[in-house]
Amino acid sequence: MTETVKGPASYFPAIEKKYGRPIAEWQELIRSSPLTKHMELVGRLKAEFGMGHGHANALVAHTLAERRG
C-alpha cells in the first residue's frame, strides 16, 4: 500500500508540473540564496519566478525544516 504524502511535500508534483523544474533544483536555489528568512525566500520565489504563494511557502518550509532537522 502506498503511503499518502502529507505536508509541504504534497505540493511537489504540482510544483514540478507547473514551473518545469525538479524539486531538487528549487531546493538548491533556496539553500544557496543569501536570504535566510522564510518570508524573504517566499517573496523571492514569487517575484523572480512567478510562483504562487502556496507553492513558494511549501518549498521554503520543507527546505528550511531540513536545516533544523
Summary of the structure (lengths in Angstrom):
residues: 69
radius of gyration: 11.8
end to end distance: 27.3
largest distance: 41.1
contacts: 167
relative contact order: 0.20
helix: 72%
strand: 0%
